[in-house]
Amino acid sequence: MDEFCFRKGIKREFSNARTSQQNGVVERRNRTLIEAARTMSADAKLPVTFWAEAVNIVCYVQNSVLVIKPQNKNPMNSLMKDPLLYVLKT
């Protein structure tokens, strides 16, 4: 795992279990995902059975759209070498 993270330029950080105070960024990201999935599901009047799919879609969209300022890339482009243009439909 250390070698994979090093090759991909990923900085690993560890925290104690069950201490949300040490995971402020992650906790906020999770809250944003949950709120967006809840809003999207309510607007589309989706049944609860589609909850996991709604969260997956919100996560995919946010990873594709949000931009990391110093590199001027979104999280998906930071992980992949080339942008995934095949997922875009006209």
PDB file of N, CA, C and O in Angstrom:
ATOM      1  N   MET A   1       0.824  -1.181   0.000  1.00  0.00           N
ATOM      2  CA  MET A   1       0.000   0.000   0.000  1.00  0.00           C
ATOM      3  C   MET A   1       0.873   1.251   0.000  1.00  0.00           C
ATOM      4  O   MET A   1       0.563   2.223  -0.689  1.00  0.00           O
ATOM      5  N   ASP A   2       1.962   1.232   0.770  1.00  0.00           N
ATOM      6  CA  ASP A   2       2.853   2.393   0.818  1.00  0.00           C
ATOM      7  C   ASP A   2       3.449   2.684  -0.555  1.00  0.00           C
ATOM      8  O   ASP A   2       3.557   3.841  -0.962  1.00  0.00           O
ATOM      9  N   GLU A   3       3.833   1.626  -1.264  1.00  0.00           N
ATOM     10  CA  GLU A   3       4.421   1.804  -2.597  1.00  0.00           C
ATOM     11  C   GLU A   3       3.395   2.389  -3.566  1.00  0.00           C
ATOM     12  O   GLU A   3       3.717   3.292  -4.338  1.00  0.00           O
ATOM     13  N   PHE A   4       2.165   1.881  -3.528  1.00  0.00           N
ATOM     14  CA  PHE A   4       1.107   2.394  -4.403  1.00  0.00           C
ATOM     15  C   PHE A   4       0.870   3.877  -4.140  1.00  0.00           C
ATOM     16  O   PHE A   4       0.809   4.674  -5.076  1.00  0.00           O
ATOM     17  N   CYS A   5       0.739   4.242  -2.885  1.00  0.00           N
ATOM     18  CA  CYS A   5       0.501   5.648  -2.535  1.00  0.00           C
ATOM     19  C   CYS A   5       1.667   6.527  -2.971  1.00  0.00           C
ATOM     20  O   CYS A   5       1.457   7.640  -3.453  1.00  0.00           O
ATOM     21  N   PHE A   6       2.877   6.043  -2.809  1.00  0.00           N
ATOM     22  CA  PHE A   6       4.048   6.816  -3.219  1.00  0.00           C
ATOM     23  C   PHE A   6       4.040   7.050  -4.726  1.00  0.00           C
ATOM     24  O   PHE A   6       4.304   8.161  -5.184  1.00  0.00           O
ATOM     25  N   ARG A   7       3.733   5.992  -5.510  1.00  0.00           N
ATOM     26  CA  ARG A   7       3.703   6.122  -6.978  1.00  0.00           C
ATOM     27  C   ARG A   7       2.622   7.085  -7.442  1.00  0.00           C
ATOM     28  O   ARG A   7       2.805   7.785  -8.438  1.00  0.00           O
ATOM     29  N   LYS A   8       1.505   7.129  -6.740  1.00  0.00           N
ATOM     30  CA  LYS A   8       0.388   7.986  -7.130  1.00  0.00           C
ATOM     31  C   LYS A   8       0.459   9.373  -6.503  1.00  0.00           C
ATOM     32  O   LYS A   8      -0.387  10.222  -6.783  1.00  0.00           O
ATOM     33  N   GLY A   9       1.451   9.609  -5.665  1.00  0.00           N
ATOM     34  CA  GLY A   9       1.586  10.914  -5.028  1.00  0.00           C
ATOM     35  C   GLY A   9       0.563  11.161  -3.933  1.00  0.00           C
ATOM     36  O   GLY A   9       0.177  12.302  -3.682  1.00  0.00           O
ATOM     37  N   ILE A  10       0.124  10.091  -3.283  1.00  0.00           N
ATOM     38  CA  ILE A  10      -0.890  10.187  -2.232  1.00  0.00           C
ATOM     39  C   ILE A  10      -0.198  10.276  -0.878  1.00  0.00           C
ATOM     40  O   ILE A  10       0.671   9.463  -0.560  1.00  0.00           O
ATOM     41  N   LYS A  11      -0.584  11.257  -0.094  1.00  0.00           N
ATOM     42  CA  LYS A  11      -0.041  11.410   1.252  1.00  0.00           C
ATOM     43  C   LYS A  11      -0.992  10.738   2.230  1.00  0.00           C
ATOM     44  O   LYS A  11      -2.146  11.146   2.356  1.00  0.00           O
ATOM     45  N   ARG A  12      -0.515   9.715   2.919  1.00  0.00           N
ATOM     46  CA  ARG A  12      -1.344   8.994   3.880  1.00  0.00           C
ATOM     47  C   ARG A  12      -1.241   9.650   5.242  1.00  0.00           C
ATOM     48  O   ARG A  12      -0.154  10.005   5.697  1.00  0.00           O
ATOM     49  N   GLU A  13      -2.391   9.806   5.889  1.00  0.00           N
ATOM     50  CA  GLU A  13      -2.436  10.331   7.252  1.00  0.00           C
ATOM     51  C   GLU A  13      -3.296   9.399   8.087  1.00  0.00           C
ATOM     52  O   GLU A  13      -4.324   8.909   7.620  1.00  0.00           O
ATOM     53  N   PHE A  14      -2.886   9.160   9.289  1.00  0.00           N
ATOM     54  CA  PHE A  14      -3.598   8.245  10.173  1.00  0.00           C
ATOM     55  C   PHE A  14      -4.185   9.012  11.350  1.00  0.00           C
ATOM     56  O   PHE A  14      -3.651  10.039  11.768  1.00  0.00           O
ATOM     57  N   SER A  15      -5.288   8.498  11.875  1.00  0.00           N
ATOM     58  CA  SER A  15      -5.907   9.088  13.060  1.00  0.00           C
ATOM     59  C   SER A  15      -6.417   7.961  13.947  1.00  0.00           C
ATOM     60  O   SER A  15      -6.528   6.814  13.513  1.00  0.00           O
ATOM     61  N   ASN A  16      -6.719   8.295  15.167  1.00  0.00           N
ATOM     62  CA  ASN A  16      -7.254   7.306  16.099  1.00  0.00           C
ATOM     63  C   ASN A  16      -8.675   6.932  15.702  1.00  0.00           C
ATOM     64  O   ASN A  16      -9.421   7.746  15.160  1.00  0.00           O
ATOM     65  N   ALA A  17      -9.030   5.692  15.982  1.00  0.00           N
ATOM     66  CA  ALA A  17     -10.370   5.209  15.661  1.00  0.00           C
ATOM     67  C   ALA A  17     -11.418   5.936  16.497  1.00  0.00           C
ATOM     68  O   ALA A  17     -11.185   6.270  17.658  1.00  0.00           O
ATOM     69  N   ARG A  18     -12.571   6.173  15.884  1.00  0.00           N
ATOM     70  CA  ARG A  18     -13.731   6.777  16.544  1.00  0.00           C
ATOM     71  C   ARG A  18     -13.433   8.142  17.167  1.00  0.00           C
ATOM     72  O   ARG A  18     -13.957   8.465  18.233  1.00  0.00           O
ATOM     73  N   THR A  19     -12.605   8.932  16.515  1.00  0.00           N
ATOM     74  CA  THR A  19     -12.339  10.307  16.965  1.00  0.00           C
ATOM     75  C   THR A  19     -12.590  11.239  15.791  1.00  0.00           C
ATOM     76  O   THR A  19     -11.675  11.564  15.033  1.00  0.00           O
ATOM     77  N   SER A  20     -13.820  11.658  15.651  1.00  0.00           N
ATOM     78  CA  SER A  20     -14.185  12.503  14.514  1.00  0.00           C
ATOM     79  C   SER A  20     -13.495  13.862  14.567  1.00  0.00           C
ATOM     80  O   SER A  20     -13.386  14.539  13.545  1.00  0.00           O
ATOM     81  N   GLN A  21     -13.031  14.267  15.740  1.00  0.00           N
ATOM     82  CA  GLN A  21     -12.352  15.557  15.862  1.00  0.00           C
ATOM     83  C   GLN A  21     -11.057  15.586  15.050  1.00  0.00           C
ATOM     84  O   GLN A  21     -10.650  16.648  14.579  1.00  0.00           O
ATOM     85  N   GLN A  22     -10.412  14.441  14.882  1.00  0.00           N
ATOM     86  CA  GLN A  22      -9.168  14.378  14.117  1.00  0.00           C
ATOM     87  C   GLN A  22      -9.423  14.273  12.618  1.00  0.00           C
ATOM     88  O   GLN A  22      -8.492  14.406  11.822  1.00  0.00           O
ATOM     89  N   ASN A  23     -10.646  14.042  12.232  1.00  0.00           N
ATOM     90  CA  ASN A  23     -10.987  13.849  10.822  1.00  0.00           C
ATOM     91  C   ASN A  23     -11.906  14.948  10.323  1.00  0.00           C
ATOM     92  O   ASN A  23     -12.888  14.659   9.640  1.00  0.00           O
ATOM     93  N   GLY A  24     -11.619  16.186  10.641  1.00  0.00           N
ATOM     94  CA  GLY A  24     -12.508  17.287  10.295  1.00  0.00           C
ATOM     95  C   GLY A  24     -12.807  17.394   8.812  1.00  0.00           C
ATOM     96  O   GLY A  24     -13.959  17.589   8.426  1.00  0.00           O
ATOM     97  N   VAL A  25     -11.784  17.269   7.973  1.00  0.00           N
ATOM     98  CA  VAL A  25     -11.976  17.392   6.523  1.00  0.00           C
ATOM     99  C   VAL A  25     -12.834  16.249   6.008  1.00  0.00           C
ATOM    100  O   VAL A  25     -13.743  16.461   5.205  1.00  0.00           O
ATOM    101  N   VAL A  26     -12.549  15.044   6.466  1.00  0.00           N
ATOM    102  CA  VAL A  26     -13.308  13.870   6.020  1.00  0.00           C
ATOM    103  C   VAL A  26     -14.747  13.946   6.500  1.00  0.00           C
ATOM    104  O   VAL A  26     -15.672  13.639   5.749  1.00  0.00           O
ATOM    105  N   GLU A  27     -14.937  14.351   7.742  1.00  0.00           N
ATOM    106  CA  GLU A  27     -16.292  14.474   8.275  1.00  0.00           C
ATOM    107  C   GLU A  27     -17.100  15.490   7.473  1.00  0.00           C
ATOM    108  O   GLU A  27     -18.273  15.253   7.185  1.00  0.00           O
ATOM    109  N   ARG A  28     -16.496  16.608   7.113  1.00  0.00           N
ATOM    110  CA  ARG A  28     -17.193  17.626   6.324  1.00  0.00           C
ATOM    111  C   ARG A  28     -17.505  17.101   4.935  1.00  0.00           C
ATOM    112  O   ARG A  28     -18.588  17.353   4.408  1.00  0.00           O
ATOM    113  N   ARG A  29     -16.571  16.373   4.335  1.00  0.00           N
ATOM    114  CA  ARG A  29     -16.788  15.799   2.998  1.00  0.00           C
ATOM    115  C   ARG A  29     -17.947  14.800   3.028  1.00  0.00           C
ATOM    116  O   ARG A  29     -18.803  14.808   2.144  1.00  0.00           O
ATOM    117  N   ASN A  30     -17.968  13.949   4.043  1.00  0.00           N
ATOM    118  CA  ASN A  30     -19.061  12.987   4.174  1.00  0.00           C
ATOM    119  C   ASN A  30     -20.397  13.695   4.356  1.00  0.00           C
ATOM    120  O   ASN A  30     -21.401  13.294   3.768  1.00  0.00           O
ATOM    121  N   ARG A  31     -20.411  14.740   5.164  1.00  0.00           N
ATOM    122  CA  ARG A  31     -21.651  15.493   5.380  1.00  0.00           C
ATOM    123  C   ARG A  31     -22.137  16.123   4.077  1.00  0.00           C
ATOM    124  O   ARG A  31     -23.332  16.114   3.784  1.00  0.00           O
ATOM    125  N   THR A  32     -21.206  16.669   3.299  1.00  0.00           N
ATOM    126  CA  THR A  32     -21.563  17.265   2.012  1.00  0.00           C
ATOM    127  C   THR A  32     -22.149  16.216   1.074  1.00  0.00           C
ATOM    128  O   THR A  32     -23.138  16.479   0.391  1.00  0.00           O
ATOM    129  N   LEU A  33     -21.543  15.026   1.037  1.00  0.00           N
ATOM    130  CA  LEU A  33     -22.060  13.945   0.189  1.00  0.00           C
ATOM    131  C   LEU A  33     -23.468  13.540   0.609  1.00  0.00           C
ATOM    132  O   LEU A  33     -24.352  13.383  -0.233  1.00  0.00           O
ATOM    133  N   ILE A  34     -23.672  13.372   1.911  1.00  0.00           N
ATOM    134  CA  ILE A  34     -24.978  12.951   2.418  1.00  0.00           C
ATOM    135  C   ILE A  34     -26.043  14.002   2.108  1.00  0.00           C
ATOM    136  O   ILE A  34     -27.140  13.664   1.664  1.00  0.00           O
ATOM    137  N   GLU A  35     -25.722  15.273   2.342  1.00  0.00           N
ATOM    138  CA  GLU A  35     -26.694  16.340   2.080  1.00  0.00           C
ATOM    139  C   GLU A  35     -27.035  16.431   0.597  1.00  0.00           C
ATOM    140  O   GLU A  35     -28.199  16.607   0.237  1.00  0.00           O
ATOM    141  N   ALA A  36     -26.030  16.313  -0.261  1.00  0.00           N
ATOM    142  CA  ALA A  36     -26.281  16.384  -1.702  1.00  0.00           C
ATOM    143  C   ALA A  36     -27.106  15.188  -2.170  1.00  0.00           C
ATOM    144  O   ALA A  36     -28.020  15.347  -2.979  1.00  0.00           O
ATOM    145  N   ALA A  37     -26.794  13.995  -1.669  1.00  0.00           N
ATOM    146  CA  ALA A  37     -27.560  12.804  -2.046  1.00  0.00           C
ATOM    147  C   ALA A  37     -28.997  12.907  -1.551  1.00  0.00           C
ATOM    148  O   ALA A  37     -29.927  12.521  -2.260  1.00  0.00           O
ATOM    149  N   ARG A  38     -29.183  13.419  -0.351  1.00  0.00           N
ATOM    150  CA  ARG A  38     -30.537  13.591   0.198  1.00  0.00           C
ATOM    151  C   ARG A  38     -31.338  14.586  -0.644  1.00  0.00           C
ATOM    152  O   ARG A  38     -32.507  14.350  -0.948  1.00  0.00           O
ATOM    153  N   THR A  39     -30.701  15.700  -1.017  1.00  0.00           N
ATOM    154  CA  THR A  39     -31.374  16.716  -1.829  1.00  0.00           C
ATOM    155  C   THR A  39     -31.734  16.166  -3.199  1.00  0.00           C
ATOM    156  O   THR A  39     -32.850  16.362  -3.679  1.00  0.00           O
ATOM    157  N   MET A  40     -30.786  15.477  -3.828  1.00  0.00           N
ATOM    158  CA  MET A  40     -31.022  14.913  -5.151  1.00  0.00           C
ATOM    159  C   MET A  40     -32.133  13.863  -5.104  1.00  0.00           C
ATOM    160  O   MET A  40     -33.000  13.833  -5.978  1.00  0.00           O
ATOM    161  N   SER A  41     -32.106  13.011  -4.094  1.00  0.00           N
ATOM    162  CA  SER A  41     -33.125  11.966  -3.967  1.00  0.00           C
ATOM    163  C   SER A  41     -34.507  12.558  -3.717  1.00  0.00           C
ATOM    164  O   SER A  41     -35.496  12.084  -4.275  1.00  0.00           O
ATOM    165  N   ALA A  42     -34.578  13.585  -2.886  1.00  0.00           N
ATOM    166  CA  ALA A  42     -35.865  14.216  -2.598  1.00  0.00           C
ATOM    167  C   ALA A  42     -36.415  14.907  -3.838  1.00  0.00           C
ATOM    168  O   ALA A  42     -37.612  14.830  -4.114  1.00  0.00           O
ATOM    169  N   ASP A  43     -35.548  15.583  -4.587  1.00  0.00           N
ATOM    170  CA  ASP A  43     -35.992  16.280  -5.787  1.00  0.00           C
ATOM    171  C   ASP A  43     -36.496  15.308  -6.848  1.00  0.00           C
ATOM    172  O   ASP A  43     -37.470  15.593  -7.544  1.00  0.00           O
ATOM    173  N   ALA A  44     -35.830  14.158  -6.969  1.00  0.00           N
ATOM    174  CA  ALA A  44     -36.224  13.161  -7.966  1.00  0.00           C
ATOM    175  C   ALA A  44     -37.300  12.212  -7.444  1.00  0.00           C
ATOM    176  O   ALA A  44     -37.785  11.353  -8.181  1.00  0.00           O
ATOM    177  N   LYS A  45     -37.675  12.366  -6.167  1.00  0.00           N
ATOM    178  CA  LYS A  45     -38.665  11.492  -5.524  1.00  0.00           C
ATOM    179  C   LYS A  45     -38.261  10.017  -5.621  1.00  0.00           C
ATOM    180  O   LYS A  45     -39.080   9.145  -5.911  1.00  0.00           O
ATOM    181  N   LEU A  46     -36.973   9.767  -5.370  1.00  0.00           N
ATOM    182  CA  LEU A  46     -36.455   8.400  -5.416  1.00  0.00           C
ATOM    183  C   LEU A  46     -36.816   7.650  -4.144  1.00  0.00           C
ATOM    184  O   LEU A  46     -36.833   8.237  -3.063  1.00  0.00           O
ATOM    185  N   PRO A  47     -37.104   6.359  -4.260  1.00  0.00           N
ATOM    186  CA  PRO A  47     -37.321   5.566  -3.049  1.00  0.00           C
ATOM    187  C   PRO A  47     -35.995   5.352  -2.312  1.00  0.00           C
ATOM    188  O   PRO A  47     -34.919   5.524  -2.883  1.00  0.00           O
ATOM    189  N   VAL A  48     -36.092   4.978  -1.051  1.00  0.00           N
ATOM    190  CA  VAL A  48     -34.908   4.794  -0.208  1.00  0.00           C
ATOM    191  C   VAL A  48     -33.994   3.700  -0.755  1.00  0.00           C
ATOM    192  O   VAL A  48     -32.797   3.699  -0.467  1.00  0.00           O
ATOM    193  N   THR A  49     -34.530   2.784  -1.527  1.00  0.00           N
ATOM    194  CA  THR A  49     -33.714   1.687  -2.055  1.00  0.00           C
ATOM    195  C   THR A  49     -32.606   2.184  -2.984  1.00  0.00           C
ATOM    196  O   THR A  49     -31.649   1.452  -3.238  1.00  0.00           O
ATOM    197  N   PHE A  50     -32.713   3.404  -3.491  1.00  0.00           N
ATOM    198  CA  PHE A  50     -31.692   3.958  -4.380  1.00  0.00           C
ATOM    199  C   PHE A  50     -30.686   4.842  -3.644  1.00  0.00           C
ATOM    200  O   PHE A  50     -29.932   5.577  -4.281  1.00  0.00           O
ATOM    201  N   TRP A  51     -30.667   4.779  -2.310  1.00  0.00           N
ATOM    202  CA  TRP A  51     -29.804   5.653  -1.526  1.00  0.00           C
ATOM    203  C   TRP A  51     -28.322   5.471  -1.882  1.00  0.00           C
ATOM    204  O   TRP A  51     -27.613   6.456  -2.087  1.00  0.00           O
ATOM    205  N   ALA A  52     -27.854   4.229  -1.956  1.00  0.00           N
ATOM    206  CA  ALA A  52     -26.434   3.974  -2.244  1.00  0.00           C
ATOM    207  C   ALA A  52     -26.050   4.497  -3.620  1.00  0.00           C
ATOM    208  O   ALA A  52     -24.973   5.067  -3.793  1.00  0.00           O
ATOM    209  N   GLU A  53     -26.929   4.305  -4.600  1.00  0.00           N
ATOM    210  CA  GLU A  53     -26.649   4.800  -5.945  1.00  0.00           C
ATOM    211  C   GLU A  53     -26.594   6.323  -5.972  1.00  0.00           C
ATOM    212  O   GLU A  53     -25.768   6.903  -6.677  1.00  0.00           O
ATOM    213  N   ALA A  54     -27.463   6.969  -5.211  1.00  0.00           N
ATOM    214  CA  ALA A  54     -27.459   8.434  -5.154  1.00  0.00           C
ATOM    215  C   ALA A  54     -26.145   8.947  -4.573  1.00  0.00           C
ATOM    216  O   ALA A  54     -25.576   9.910  -5.086  1.00  0.00           O
ATOM    217  N   VAL A  55     -25.664   8.315  -3.515  1.00  0.00           N
ATOM    218  CA  VAL A  55     -24.392   8.728  -2.910  1.00  0.00           C
ATOM    219  C   VAL A  55     -23.243   8.491  -3.889  1.00  0.00           C
ATOM    220  O   VAL A  55     -22.352   9.333  -4.004  1.00  0.00           O
ATOM    221  N   ASN A  56     -23.249   7.360  -4.596  1.00  0.00           N
ATOM    222  CA  ASN A  56     -22.199   7.082  -5.583  1.00  0.00           C
ATOM    223  C   ASN A  56     -22.183   8.127  -6.688  1.00  0.00           C
ATOM    224  O   ASN A  56     -21.112   8.572  -7.101  1.00  0.00           O
ATOM    225  N   ILE A  57     -23.342   8.519  -7.166  1.00  0.00           N
ATOM    226  CA  ILE A  57     -23.416   9.513  -8.242  1.00  0.00           C
ATOM    227  C   ILE A  57     -22.935  10.872  -7.752  1.00  0.00           C
ATOM    228  O   ILE A  57     -22.194  11.557  -8.457  1.00  0.00           O
ATOM    229  N   VAL A  58     -23.348  11.266  -6.558  1.00  0.00           N
ATOM    230  CA  VAL A  58     -22.902  12.549  -6.007  1.00  0.00           C
ATOM    231  C   VAL A  58     -21.387  12.553  -5.846  1.00  0.00           C
ATOM    232  O   VAL A  58     -20.734  13.545  -6.171  1.00  0.00           O
ATOM    233  N   CYS A  59     -20.826  11.470  -5.354  1.00  0.00           N
ATOM    234  CA  CYS A  59     -19.375  11.373  -5.178  1.00  0.00           C
ATOM    235  C   CYS A  59     -18.669  11.480  -6.528  1.00  0.00           C
ATOM    236  O   CYS A  59     -17.670  12.188  -6.652  1.00  0.00           O
ATOM    237  N   TYR A  60     -19.184  10.780  -7.538  1.00  0.00           N
ATOM    238  CA  TYR A  60     -18.586  10.838  -8.874  1.00  0.00           C
ATOM    239  C   TYR A  60     -18.635  12.260  -9.436  1.00  0.00           C
ATOM    240  O   TYR A  60     -17.643  12.753  -9.973  1.00  0.00           O
ATOM    241  N   VAL A  61     -19.775  12.908  -9.312  1.00  0.00           N
ATOM    242  CA  VAL A  61     -19.923  14.268  -9.844  1.00  0.00           C
ATOM    243  C   VAL A  61     -18.989  15.231  -9.121  1.00  0.00           C
ATOM    244  O   VAL A  61     -18.328  16.049  -9.761  1.00  0.00           O
ATOM    245  N   GLN A  62     -18.925  15.144  -7.803  1.00  0.00           N
ATOM    246  CA  GLN A  62     -18.051  16.057  -7.064  1.00  0.00           C
ATOM    247  C   GLN A  62     -16.579  15.809  -7.369  1.00  0.00           C
ATOM    248  O   GLN A  62     -15.795  16.756  -7.429  1.00  0.00           O
ATOM    249  N   ASN A  63     -16.196  14.557  -7.562  1.00  0.00           N
ATOM    250  CA  ASN A  63     -14.807  14.269  -7.927  1.00  0.00           C
ATOM    251  C   ASN A  63     -14.485  14.751  -9.332  1.00  0.00           C
ATOM    252  O   ASN A  63     -13.327  15.038  -9.638  1.00  0.00           O
ATOM    253  N   SER A  64     -15.488  14.843 -10.186  1.00  0.00           N
ATOM    254  CA  SER A  64     -15.269  15.293 -11.560  1.00  0.00           C
ATOM    255  C   SER A  64     -15.289  16.803 -11.690  1.00  0.00           C
ATOM    256  O   SER A  64     -14.689  17.348 -12.616  1.00  0.00           O
ATOM    257  N   VAL A  65     -15.964  17.488 -10.785  1.00  0.00           N
ATOM    258  CA  VAL A  65     -16.200  18.923 -10.942  1.00  0.00           C
ATOM    259  C   VAL A  65     -15.315  19.773 -10.040  1.00  0.00           C
ATOM    260  O   VAL A  65     -14.758  20.770 -10.498  1.00  0.00           O
ATOM    261  N   LEU A  66     -15.175  19.408  -8.786  1.00  0.00           N
ATOM    262  CA  LEU A  66     -14.411  20.226  -7.846  1.00  0.00           C
ATOM    263  C   LEU A  66     -12.967  20.362  -8.306  1.00  0.00           C
ATOM    264  O   LEU A  66     -12.379  19.405  -8.811  1.00  0.00           O
ATOM    265  N   VAL A  67     -12.402  21.532  -8.136  1.00  0.00           N
ATOM    266  CA  VAL A  67     -11.041  21.796  -8.601  1.00  0.00           C
ATOM    267  C   VAL A  67     -10.130  22.046  -7.408  1.00  0.00           C
ATOM    268  O   VAL A  67     -10.455  22.816  -6.505  1.00  0.00           O
ATOM    269  N   ILE A  68      -8.979  21.374  -7.427  1.00  0.00           N
ATOM    270  CA  ILE A  68      -7.944  21.617  -6.432  1.00  0.00           C
ATOM    271  C   ILE A  68      -7.115  22.783  -6.943  1.00  0.00           C
ATOM    272  O   ILE A  68      -6.504  22.685  -8.007  1.00  0.00           O
ATOM    273  N   LYS A  69      -7.083  23.873  -6.211  1.00  0.00           N
ATOM    274  CA  LYS A  69      -6.505  25.125  -6.706  1.00  0.00           C
ATOM    275  C   LYS A  69      -5.016  25.065  -7.069  1.00  0.00           C
ATOM    276  O   LYS A  69      -4.674  25.493  -8.171  1.00  0.00           O
ATOM    277  N   PRO A  70      -4.109  24.565  -6.222  1.00  0.00           N
ATOM    278  CA  PRO A  70      -2.690  24.653  -6.591  1.00  0.00           C
ATOM    279  C   PRO A  70      -2.359  23.943  -7.905  1.00  0.00           C
ATOM    280  O   PRO A  70      -1.563  24.448  -8.696  1.00  0.00           O
ATOM    281  N   GLN A  71      -2.965  22.773  -8.144  1.00  0.00           N
ATOM    282  CA  GLN A  71      -2.683  22.036  -9.375  1.00  0.00           C
ATOM    283  C   GLN A  71      -3.650  22.394 -10.494  1.00  0.00           C
ATOM    284  O   GLN A  71      -3.420  22.037 -11.650  1.00  0.00           O
ATOM    285  N   ASN A  72      -4.735  23.098 -10.161  1.00  0.00           N
ATOM    286  CA  ASN A  72      -5.793  23.423 -11.118  1.00  0.00           C
ATOM    287  C   ASN A  72      -6.343  22.161 -11.779  1.00  0.00           C
ATOM    288  O   ASN A  72      -6.603  22.140 -12.983  1.00  0.00           O
ATOM    289  N   LYS A  73      -6.516  21.113 -10.980  1.00  0.00           N
ATOM    290  CA  LYS A  73      -7.060  19.845 -11.455  1.00  0.00           C
ATOM    291  C   LYS A  73      -8.189  19.427 -10.526  1.00  0.00           C
ATOM    292  O   LYS A  73      -8.251  19.839  -9.368  1.00  0.00           O
ATOM    293  N   ASN A  74      -9.082  18.598 -11.063  1.00  0.00           N
ATOM    294  CA  ASN A  74     -10.083  18.020 -10.180  1.00  0.00           C
ATOM    295  C   ASN A  74      -9.513  16.726  -9.596  1.00  0.00           C
ATOM    296  O   ASN A  74      -8.507  16.230 -10.102  1.00  0.00           O
ATOM    297  N   PRO A  75     -10.121  16.166  -8.552  1.00  0.00           N
ATOM    298  CA  PRO A  75      -9.560  14.969  -7.921  1.00  0.00           C
ATOM    299  C   PRO A  75      -9.387  13.799  -8.878  1.00  0.00           C
ATOM    300  O   PRO A  75      -8.420  13.047  -8.758  1.00  0.00           O
ATOM    301  N   MET A  76     -10.309  13.630  -9.831  1.00  0.00           N
ATOM    302  CA  MET A  76     -10.194  12.514 -10.754  1.00  0.00           C
ATOM    303  C   MET A  76      -8.988  12.682 -11.677  1.00  0.00           C
ATOM    304  O   MET A  76      -8.278  11.714 -11.947  1.00  0.00           O
ATOM    305  N   ASN A  77      -8.753  13.901 -12.161  1.00  0.00           N
ATOM    306  CA  ASN A  77      -7.594  14.139 -13.018  1.00  0.00           C
ATOM    307  C   ASN A  77      -6.296  14.027 -12.241  1.00  0.00           C
ATOM    308  O   ASN A  77      -5.263  13.690 -12.819  1.00  0.00           O
ATOM    309  N   SER A  78      -6.323  14.301 -10.954  1.00  0.00           N
ATOM    310  CA  SER A  78      -5.126  14.144 -10.137  1.00  0.00           C
ATOM    311  C   SER A  78      -4.747  12.678 -10.016  1.00  0.00           C
ATOM    312  O   SER A  78      -3.563  12.347  -9.950  1.00  0.00           O
ATOM    313  N   LEU A  79      -5.741  11.798  -9.986  1.00  0.00           N
ATOM    314  CA  LEU A  79      -5.483  10.370  -9.854  1.00  0.00           C
ATOM    315  C   LEU A  79      -5.140   9.729 -11.188  1.00  0.00           C
ATOM    316  O   LEU A  79      -4.248   8.885 -11.260  1.00  0.00           O
ATOM    317  N   MET A  80      -5.836  10.120 -12.237  1.00  0.00           N
ATOM    318  CA  MET A  80      -5.615   9.553 -13.569  1.00  0.00           C
ATOM    319  C   MET A  80      -4.690  10.465 -14.369  1.00  0.00           C
ATOM    320  O   MET A  80      -4.605  11.663 -14.100  1.00  0.00           O
ATOM    321  N   LYS A  81      -4.001   9.894 -15.353  1.00  0.00           N
ATOM    322  CA  LYS A  81      -3.133  10.712 -16.202  1.00  0.00           C
ATOM    323  C   LYS A  81      -3.948  11.500 -17.220  1.00  0.00           C
ATOM    324  O   LYS A  81      -3.693  12.684 -17.440  1.00  0.00           O
ATOM    325  N   ASP A  82      -4.917  10.854 -17.834  1.00  0.00           N
ATOM    326  CA  ASP A  82      -5.738  11.492 -18.854  1.00  0.00           C
ATOM    327  C   ASP A  82      -7.155  11.663 -18.329  1.00  0.00           C
ATOM    328  O   ASP A  82      -7.630  10.820 -17.567  1.00  0.00           O
ATOM    329  N   PRO A  83      -7.841  12.730 -18.716  1.00  0.00           N
ATOM    330  CA  PRO A  83      -9.234  12.881 -18.299  1.00  0.00           C
ATOM    331  C   PRO A  83     -10.102  11.800 -18.931  1.00  0.00           C
ATOM    332  O   PRO A  83      -9.845  11.359 -20.051  1.00  0.00           O
ATOM    333  N   LEU A  84     -11.114  11.385 -18.215  1.00  0.00           N
ATOM    334  CA  LEU A  84     -12.009  10.342 -18.703  1.00  0.00           C
ATOM    335  C   LEU A  84     -13.096  10.964 -19.571  1.00  0.00           C
ATOM    336  O   LEU A  84     -14.225  11.163 -19.122  1.00  0.00           O
ATOM    337  N   LEU A  85     -12.750  11.266 -20.802  1.00  0.00           N
ATOM    338  CA  LEU A  85     -13.689  11.946 -21.685  1.00  0.00           C
ATOM    339  C   LEU A  85     -14.785  11.023 -22.200  1.00  0.00           C
ATOM    340  O   LEU A  85     -15.835  11.500 -22.630  1.00  0.00           O
ATOM    341  N   TYR A  86     -14.563   9.709 -22.166  1.00  0.00           N
ATOM    342  CA  TYR A  86     -15.562   8.794 -22.699  1.00  0.00           C
ATOM    343  C   TYR A  86     -16.847   8.788 -21.879  1.00  0.00           C
ATOM    344  O   TYR A  86     -17.881   8.337 -22.371  1.00  0.00           O
ATOM    345  N   VAL A  87     -16.807   9.275 -20.648  1.00  0.00           N
ATOM    346  CA  VAL A  87     -18.025   9.290 -19.840  1.00  0.00           C
ATOM    347  C   VAL A  87     -18.922  10.470 -20.181  1.00  0.00           C
ATOM    348  O   VAL A  87     -20.088  10.501 -19.785  1.00  0.00           O
ATOM    349  N   LEU A  88     -18.386  11.442 -20.913  1.00  0.00           N
ATOM    350  CA  LEU A  88     -19.190  12.589 -21.311  1.00  0.00           C
ATOM    351  C   LEU A  88     -20.039  12.220 -22.515  1.00  0.00           C
ATOM    352  O   LEU A  88     -19.551  11.609 -23.466  1.00  0.00           O
ATOM    353  N   LYS A  89     -21.286  12.587 -22.471  1.00  0.00           N
ATOM    354  CA  LYS A  89     -22.197  12.275 -23.575  1.00  0.00           C
ATOM    355  C   LYS A  89     -22.674  13.563 -24.199  1.00  0.00           C
ATOM    356  O   LYS A  89     -22.854  14.569 -23.513  1.00  0.00           O
ATOM    357  N   THR A  90     -22.878  13.531 -25.503  1.00  0.00           N
ATOM    358  CA  THR A  90     -23.360  14.729 -26.197  1.00  0.00           C
ATOM    359  C   THR A  90     -24.829  14.622 -26.476  1.00  0.00           C
ATOM    360  O   THR A  90     -25.416  15.537 -27.056  1.00  0.00           O
TER     361      THR A  90
END
